[in-house]
Amino acid sequence: MSHELPETQYAEAGDICIAYQIMGTGPIDFIVVPGVVSHVEYFHNLPGYTKFLRELASLGRVITFDKRGQGLSERISGAPSMEERMDDITTVMAATGSNRAAFVTISEGGALSLLFAATYPEKVSHLFICGGYAKGHGTDDYPFRHSLQERYAKVELWRSNWGKGIALDFIAPSLARQPGMHKSFGQAERYSCTPSGMKHFFELNIKADVRPILEFVTAPTIVFHARGDRQVPYEAGQHLADYLQNAKLVTIEGDDHVIWAGDFSQCIDEIRNACASETNSYTVNQRTLATVLFTDIVDSTGHLTRLGDEEWTSLLGQHDRLAGLLVNRFQGTLIKSTGDGLLAIFDGPGRAIQCATALVLEIRKLGVSIRAALHTGEIEHNNSDVSGLAIHVAARILSHTGNDEVVMSKLVTDLVAGSSLFQFDPLGACSLKGIPGEFDLYKTILN
């Protein structure tokens, strides 16, 4: 294997360029999903990083990248949502010709990759989650991390000392004990992003919560977690392994949060064995995670009576054309017209909310009001149609939606938590006809 460092290349998606590198060849693609600090070139200066990638490259082709807003990738205002970070992965996979890959994730990359694996199960062969977690802060029902206040205090400490490398004490104590490493990692921090950029990233990560989608992840998964991890407690890794349906926990002795900092030979062996033992018994899940959108026109019978058949048919035609354009603009799939409304699905909840909001505002200009309901859940594709409980939940939420309103389940809001694009008003817990349990519903605040 060549010991030359890989060249940085760029994958383009519209105006966004994502920096990536490729190391090695082989039958398996590995996508390395980084943590909050990332720079595909400078990280080769850190002990252990390049060696880890070369060990991984002995098993297949290794693809590393900087998410937008960091490293050599496109700089943006604020921080990218999980949806946009998933877009970065699909962009890199397309540019490298990778149709299916094993994901090796670090810290925040774990939650992102779990969401990706539930949304695009056909693209993920394995998940190797290192120092991962399901929720960004501790609560009564998730006592495995520090509280929101403690997490924010730590972020402020890190921000105010950005560029000094103090984070090394939390994420790679074994490196922090080596002379000169704080200075080196401080440079990595500065190359990764600005102090305010780091704060934006952490604010999104702290509010992240992917617990509700863990049941939808079917890819074979190994959760690697250091027993003494100072950044993400060991119990958070145990929680992941317990709640994923096809996972095992591998305990790493030591206190390093990042996989490449310490002795990673155990991790490489586990990855090698897992990839070598893949059998035909694992089939790609035909059910995927999606955000479902239902709409309907308010008082359609009254409009028909007032307008008459001809004008009403013309208005419905305008409605359908506008709806088709907006669903396409926000990268959704229009499943069908329901007569006076529509059913559409989206692979990202943020785009679904944006589309629903645009539909309400634009169709209002036709002189009618609509209602829009959203729910994220598992769906099954049946030729050109879809089925599954998520479809029924979204349809039932529609009955709790008022004129010119966009109402959604809590899971939709959880998956866009931290985004500055959206504001929600809680509507409380509601029972949905024919569906067990109660659902916390939220209304989008329209601008």
C-alpha positions in Angstrom: 0.0 0.0 0.0 1.3 3.5 -0.9 2.3 5.7 2.0 1.6 8.8 0.1 -1.3 10.9 1.5 -4.4 11.0 -0.6 -5.3 14.1 -2.6 -8.3 16.2 -1.7 -11.1 16.2 -4.2 -14.5 18.0 -4.3 -18.0 16.7 -4.7 -20.5 19.3 -5.9 -24.2 19.6 -5.2 -25.4 22.9 -6.6 -23.5 25.7 -5.0 -22.1 23.4 -2.2 -18.7 21.8 -2.5 -17.8 19.0 -0.2 -14.1 18.1 0.3 -13.2 14.4 0.4 -10.3 12.0 0.1 -10.0 8.4 -0.9 -7.5 5.9 0.4 -7.1 2.3 -0.7 -9.1 0.0 -2.9 -11.1 -3.2 -2.4 -14.6 -4.7 -2.5 -15.9 -2.7 0.5 -16.4 1.0 0.7 -16.0 2.7 4.1 -17.5 6.1 4.7 -15.8 7.8 7.7 -18.3 10.2 9.2 -16.4 12.8 11.3 -17.1 14.4 14.7 -17.5 18.0 15.4 -13.8 18.9 14.5 -12.8 17.9 11.0 -10.2 18.7 8.4 -9.4 16.0 5.9 -5.8 17.3 5.2 -4.6 18.7 8.6 -5.8 15.6 10.6 -3.0 13.6 8.9 -0.7 15.5 11.2 -2.3 14.0 14.3 -0.8 10.8 15.7 -2.9 7.7 14.9 -5.3 9.3 12.4 -3.5 8.2 9.2 -2.5 4.9 10.6 -6.1 4.1 11.5 -7.2 5.0 7.9 -4.5 2.8 6.4 -5.5 -0.1 8.6 -9.1 0.4 7.4 -7.9 0.8 3.8 -6.4 -2.7 4.0 -10.0 -3.9 4.1 -11.4 -1.8 1.3 -11.8 1.7 0.0 -11.9 4.5 2.6 -13.7 7.7 1.9 -13.3 10.6 4.4 -14.9 14.0 4.0 -15.5 17.4 5.7 -19.2 18.2 6.3 -20.3 21.6 5.0 -19.3 24.4 7.2 -16.0 22.7 8.3 -12.5 22.0 7.1 -12.0 22.3 3.4 -15.8 22.1 2.5 -18.1 25.0 1.7 -18.3 27.5 4.6 -21.8 28.5 5.5 -23.6 30.7 7.9 -24.6 28.9 11.1 -24.4 25.1 11.1 -25.9 22.5 8.7 -28.9 20.5 9.8 -28.8 16.8 10.0 -30.8 16.7 6.8 -28.1 18.8 5.0 -25.4 16.6 6.5 -27.1 13.6 5.1 -27.1 15.4 1.8 -23.3 15.8 2.1 -23.0 12.0 2.5 -25.2 11.3 -0.6 -23.2 13.9 -2.6 -19.9 12.2 -1.7 -21.2 8.7 -2.3 -22.4 9.8 -5.8 -19.1 11.5 -6.6 -17.1 8.4 -5.6 -19.4 5.9 -7.3 -20.3 4.3 -3.9 -23.7 2.7 -4.0 -23.4 1.0 -0.6 -20.9 1.4 2.2 -20.0 0.5 5.7 -20.1 3.6 7.9 -17.4 4.3 10.4 -18.7 7.1 12.6 -17.1 9.3 15.3 -19.1 11.0 18.0 -21.8 13.2 16.5 -21.4 11.2 13.2 -23.1 8.3 14.9 -26.5 10.0 15.3 -26.3 11.3 11.8 -25.5 7.9 10.4 -28.2 6.2 12.3 -30.7 8.6 10.7 -29.1 8.0 7.3 -29.3 4.3 7.7 -33.0 4.4 8.6 -33.7 6.7 5.6 -31.5 5.0 3.0 -31.1 1.3 4.2 -30.0 0.2 0.7 -26.9 2.5 1.0 -25.6 1.2 4.3 -24.1 -2.3 4.7 -22.8 -1.9 8.3 -22.6 0.7 11.0 -19.5 1.0 13.2 -20.3 3.6 15.8 -17.4 5.0 17.9 -18.2 7.1 20.9 -21.8 7.6 19.7 -25.0 8.6 21.4 -28.7 8.9 20.7 -29.4 12.2 22.4 -27.2 15.3 22.9 -28.0 16.0 26.5 -29.2 14.3 29.6 -32.8 14.3 30.8 -34.9 12.3 33.3 -35.6 9.7 30.6 -32.1 9.8 29.3 -29.7 10.0 32.2 -26.6 9.0 30.2 -25.2 12.5 29.5 -24.7 15.8 31.2 -27.7 18.1 31.6 -28.5 20.9 29.1 -27.0 23.5 31.4 -23.8 21.5 31.9 -23.5 20.9 28.2 -23.9 24.6 27.4 -21.3 25.5 30.1 -18.8 23.1 28.5 -19.5 24.5 25.0 -18.8 28.0 26.3 -15.5 26.8 27.9 -14.5 25.2 24.6 -15.6 28.3 22.5 -13.7 30.8 24.7 -10.6 28.6 24.5 -11.0 27.7 20.8 -7.7 27.1 19.1 -5.8 26.1 22.3 -6.6 22.4 22.0 -8.2 22.0 25.4 -10.8 19.7 23.9 -8.0 17.1 23.6 -8.4 16.6 27.4 -12.0 15.4 26.8 -11.8 13.6 23.4 -8.3 12.1 23.4 -6.6 12.1 26.8 -3.9 9.7 25.6 -2.8 12.3 23.0 -3.2 15.1 25.5 -0.5 13.5 27.7 2.0 13.8 24.8 4.2 17.0 24.6 3.0 19.6 22.1 -0.3 17.9 21.3 -2.5 20.7 22.7 -0.8 23.1 20.2 -1.3 20.7 17.3 -4.9 20.0 18.1 -5.5 23.7 18.6 -4.4 24.3 15.1 -6.8 21.5 14.0 -9.6 23.4 15.8 -8.8 26.6 14.0 -8.6 24.9 10.6 -11.9 23.2 11.3 -14.0 26.3 11.8 -14.3 29.5 13.8 -15.3 29.7 17.5 -18.8 30.9 16.5 -19.0 28.1 13.9 -18.2 25.6 16.6 -20.8 27.0 18.8 -23.5 26.7 16.1 -22.5 23.0 15.5 -22.7 22.2 19.2 -26.0 23.9 19.7 -27.5 21.6 17.0 -25.8 18.5 18.5 -26.9 19.3 22.0 -30.5 19.3 20.9 -30.3 16.2 18.7 -32.4 13.2 19.6 -32.6 10.2 17.4 -34.0 7.8 19.9 -37.4 7.5 18.1 -35.8 6.2 14.9 -33.5 3.6 16.4 -36.1 0.9 15.9 -36.0 1.5 12.2 -32.3 0.9 11.8 -31.7 -2.7 10.6 -28.1 -2.6 9.4 -25.6 -4.8 11.3 -24.1 -2.5 13.9 -21.1 -2.5 16.3 -21.0 0.1 19.0 -17.5 0.8 20.1 -17.2 2.7 23.3 -14.4 3.4 25.7 -15.2 2.5 29.3 -13.6 5.8 30.5 -14.9 8.1 27.7 -14.9 11.6 29.1 -16.9 13.2 26.3 -19.8 10.8 25.9 -20.2 8.4 28.9 -20.0 4.7 28.4 -23.7 4.3 29.3 -24.7 6.2 26.2 -23.0 3.5 24.1 -24.7 0.8 26.1 -28.1 2.5 25.5 -27.5 2.5 21.7 -26.5 -1.2 21.6 -29.6 -2.1 23.7 -32.1 -0.2 21.5 -30.7 -1.1 18.1 -32.2 -4.3 16.8 -29.1 -5.7 15.1 -26.2 -4.4 17.3 -23.6 -5.4 19.8 -21.4 -3.4 22.2 -17.7 -3.7 22.1 -16.0 -2.2 25.2 -12.7 -0.4 24.6 -10.5 -0.1 27.6 -9.1 3.4 28.1 -10.6 6.9 28.0 -10.3 8.1 24.4 -13.4 9.3 22.7 -12.1 9.3 19.2 -11.3 5.9 17.7 -8.0 6.7 16.2 -6.3 8.2 19.3 -5.5 5.1 21.2 -5.0 1.4 20.5 -7.5 0.7 17.7 -6.4 -2.8 16.8 -9.4 -4.3 18.6 -11.7 -2.1 16.5 -10.0 -3.0 13.2 -10.3 -6.7 14.1 -14.0 -6.4 14.8 -14.6 -4.4 11.6 -12.7 -7.0 9.6 -14.6 -9.9 11.1 -18.0 -8.2 10.7 -17.4 -7.4 7.0 -16.0 -10.9 6.3 -18.9 -12.6 7.9 -21.7 -10.8 6.0 -24.0 -13.4 4.6 -27.1 -13.4 2.5 -29.2 -13.8 5.7 -29.1 -10.0 6.0 -31.4 -8.5 3.4 -31.9 -4.8 2.9 -35.0 -3.5 4.6 -37.6 -2.5 2.0 -39.1 -0.2 4.5 -37.6 3.2 4.9 -37.9 6.2 7.2 -39.7 9.1 5.6 -41.7 12.2 6.5 -45.3 11.9 5.2 -47.3 15.0 4.1 -51.1 15.0 3.8 -53.0 18.1 2.8 -56.6 18.9 1.9 -58.6 22.0 0.9 -60.8 23.4 3.7 -64.5 23.3 2.9 -64.1 21.8 -0.6 -67.8 21.1 -0.8 -68.7 24.7 -0.1 -66.3 25.9 -2.7 -67.8 23.5 -5.3 -71.3 24.7 -4.5 -70.2 28.4 -4.8 -68.0 28.1 -7.9 -69.8 25.4 -9.9 -68.3 22.3 -11.5 -66.3 24.1 -14.2 -64.6 26.7 -12.1 -64.0 24.2 -9.3 -62.3 21.8 -11.7 -60.1 24.7 -13.0 -59.1 25.6 -9.4 -58.3 22.0 -8.6 -56.1 21.9 -11.7 -54.2 25.1 -10.5 -53.9 23.5 -7.0 -52.4 20.3 -8.4 -49.9 22.0 -10.7 -48.7 24.3 -7.9 -48.5 21.4 -5.4 -46.5 19.3 -7.9 -44.0 22.2 -8.4 -43.5 22.8 -4.7 -43.1 19.1 -3.8 -40.5 18.8 -6.6 -38.7 22.0 -5.4 -38.3 20.6 -1.9 -37.1 17.3 -3.3 -40.2 15.3 -2.2 -42.1 12.6 -4.1 -45.7 13.3 -4.9 -47.5 9.9 -4.4 -51.0 10.9 -5.4 -53.7 13.4 -5.4 -56.5 12.8 -3.0 -59.1 14.7 -4.9 -58.9 17.9 -2.9 -55.4 17.4 -1.5 -52.3 15.4 -1.8 -50.0 12.7 -0.3 -46.3 13.2 -0.6 -43.2 11.8 1.1 -39.8 13.4 1.9 -36.5 11.9 2.9 -35.9 14.9 5.2 -38.3 16.4 7.7 -37.0 20.0 7.2 -37.8 19.9 3.5 -41.2 18.5 4.3 -42.0 21.4 6.7 -40.7 23.9 4.2 -42.9 22.4 1.5 -46.0 22.3 3.7 -45.5 25.9 4.7 -45.0 27.0 1.1 -48.1 25.1 0.1 -50.3 26.8 2.7 -49.0 30.3 1.7 -49.1 29.8 -2.0 -52.4 28.0 -2.3 -54.0 30.7 -0.2 -53.4 33.0 -3.2 -55.9 30.9 -5.2 -58.6 32.0 -2.7 -58.8 28.8 -0.7 -57.3 27.5 2.5 -55.6 24.2 3.0 -54.6 22.1 6.0 -51.3 20.2 6.1 -50.2 17.4 8.4 -46.8 15.8 8.9 -45.4 12.7 10.5 -42.1 10.9 10.3 -42.1 7.1 10.4 -41.4 3.9 8.6 -43.2 3.4 5.2 -43.2 0.6 2.7 -43.0 1.3 -1.1 -45.6 -0.6 -3.2 -44.8 0.2 -6.8 -46.0 3.8 -7.1 -47.8 3.8 -3.8 -46.8 3.7 -0.1 -48.2 2.1 2.9 -47.5 1.8 6.6 -48.6 3.1 10.0 -46.9 6.5 9.3 -49.3 7.1 6.5 -52.3 6.6 8.8 -50.8 8.7 11.6 -50.3 11.7 9.2 -53.9 11.3 7.9 -55.3 11.3 11.4 -53.2 14.4 12.4 -54.9 16.2 9.5 -58.2 16.1 11.5 -56.5 18.0 14.3 -55.3 20.7 11.9 -57.1 24.1 11.4 -57.3 26.4 8.4 -54.0 27.5 6.9 -52.1 25.4 9.5 -49.2 23.0 9.4 -49.4 20.5 12.3 -46.9 17.7 12.9 -46.0 15.0 15.4 -43.2 15.5 18.0 -40.8 13.2 16.0 -40.8 15.7 13.1 -39.8 18.5 15.4 -37.2 16.4 17.2 -35.4 15.7 13.9 -35.1 19.4 13.1 -34.2 20.5 16.7 -31.8 23.4 16.9 -32.6 24.6 13.4 -33.1 28.4 13.2 -35.5 27.9 10.2 -38.5 26.7 12.3 -40.5 27.7 15.3 -43.3 25.6 16.8 -46.2 26.0 19.1 -47.1 22.9 21.2 -50.7 21.8 20.9 -50.5 19.2 23.6 -51.1 15.4 23.6 -53.9 14.1 21.3 -55.5 10.8 20.6 -55.7 9.8 17.0 -58.7 7.8 15.9 -57.9 4.1 15.6 -54.3 4.5 16.6 -53.1 3.4 20.1 -51.6 5.9 22.5 -51.3 9.7 22.4 -49.3 11.9 20.1 -47.7 15.3 21.1 -48.6 17.6 18.3 -47.0 20.9 17.3 -48.0 23.7 14.9 -45.5 25.5 12.7 -45.4 29.3 13.2 -45.9 30.8 9.7 -44.0 33.9 8.8 
